[in-house]
Amino acid sequence: MKFRLRLPKNPALRRALRALRNKYLLTTLVFAVWIGFFDSNSLIDRLSLNRQIASLERDVAYYTAVVKENSERLDELKTDSEKLEKYAREHYLMKRANEDIFIVVE
């Protein structure tokens, strides 16, 4: 007695079930699902890592610009004594011996 699977009457479903009988197609499908979802290097993990890499590259570009700007400011402060004095007066409230400082808060 041979057991035979009955195919449904729906033609689209019938074609899909016939296609799944093909061992090569079935193997390819299982492989694609395995790689896509279950593997340690799955496509989902790769997409997540690509987003993380893009975010980190944006951070690197931002901090590179900040470092460049701060380096330019530092060079200005090292070379120009007037700018150094202005910076010290504004940020550290330094003054000369014969001066009084008035802080105006708006």
C-alpha positions as CSV (number, residue, x, y, z in Angstrom):
1,M,0.0,0.0,0.0
2,K,1.5,3.3,-1.1
3,F,0.6,6.5,0.7
4,R,0.0,9.4,-1.6
5,L,-0.6,13.0,-0.6
6,R,-3.7,14.5,-2.0
7,L,-3.2,17.9,-3.6
8,P,-5.7,20.6,-2.9
9,K,-8.0,21.9,-5.6
10,N,-6.7,25.5,-5.5
11,P,-4.4,25.8,-8.5
12,A,-2.0,28.2,-6.9
13,L,-1.6,26.1,-3.8
14,R,-1.2,23.0,-6.0
15,R,1.7,24.6,-7.9
16,A,3.3,25.7,-4.6
17,L,3.1,22.2,-3.2
18,R,4.5,20.6,-6.4
19,A,7.4,23.1,-6.3
20,L,8.2,22.1,-2.7
21,R,8.5,18.5,-3.8
22,N,11.6,19.6,-5.7
23,K,14.5,18.7,-3.4
24,Y,16.8,21.4,-4.8
25,L,14.3,24.1,-4.3
26,L,13.5,22.9,-0.8
27,T,17.2,22.8,0.1
28,T,17.7,26.3,-1.3
29,L,14.7,27.6,0.6
30,V,15.9,26.0,3.9
31,F,19.4,27.4,3.3
32,A,18.0,30.9,2.7
33,V,15.9,30.8,5.8
34,W,18.8,29.5,7.9
35,I,21.2,32.2,6.6
36,G,18.5,34.9,6.9
37,F,17.4,34.3,10.5
38,F,19.3,31.6,12.4
39,D,22.9,31.9,11.5
40,S,25.3,33.8,13.7
41,N,26.0,36.1,10.7
42,S,22.3,36.4,9.7
43,L,21.0,39.1,7.5
44,I,19.1,40.7,10.4
45,D,22.3,40.9,12.4
46,R,24.2,42.3,9.4
47,L,21.5,45.0,8.9
48,S,21.7,46.0,12.6
49,L,25.5,46.1,12.5
50,N,25.4,48.2,9.3
51,R,23.1,50.7,11.0
52,Q,25.5,50.8,14.0
53,I,28.5,51.3,11.8
54,A,26.8,54.2,10.0
55,S,26.0,55.8,13.4
56,L,29.5,55.4,14.6
57,E,30.9,56.9,11.3
58,R,28.7,60.0,11.8
59,D,30.0,60.3,15.4
60,V,33.6,60.0,14.1
61,A,33.0,62.8,11.5
62,Y,31.4,65.0,14.2
63,Y,34.2,64.5,16.7
64,T,36.8,65.0,14.0
65,A,35.3,68.4,13.2
66,V,35.1,69.3,16.9
67,V,38.8,68.3,17.4
68,K,39.8,70.4,14.4
69,E,37.9,73.4,15.7
70,N,39.4,73.1,19.2
71,S,42.9,72.7,17.7
72,E,42.4,75.9,15.8
73,R,41.2,77.7,18.9
74,L,44.2,76.3,20.9
75,D,46.6,77.5,18.2
76,E,45.1,81.0,18.3
77,L,45.4,81.1,22.1
78,K,49.0,79.9,21.9
79,T,50.0,82.5,19.3
80,D,47.9,85.6,20.1
81,S,48.4,86.9,23.7
82,E,45.4,89.3,23.3
83,K,43.1,86.4,22.6
84,L,44.5,84.5,25.5
85,E,43.9,87.4,27.8
86,K,40.3,87.8,26.5
87,Y,39.6,84.1,26.9
88,A,41.0,84.1,30.5
89,R,38.9,87.2,31.4
90,E,35.7,85.8,29.9
91,H,35.9,82.2,31.1
92,Y,37.9,82.4,34.3
93,L,37.0,85.9,35.5
94,M,40.6,86.9,35.7
95,K,41.6,90.6,36.1
96,R,44.5,92.8,36.4
97,A,45.6,94.1,39.8
98,N,44.1,97.6,39.4
99,E,40.7,96.5,37.9
100,D,37.3,95.8,39.3
101,I,35.0,93.2,37.7
102,F,31.3,93.7,37.4
103,I,29.3,90.6,36.3
104,V,26.0,91.4,34.6
105,V,23.6,88.5,34.5
106,E,20.8,88.9,32.0
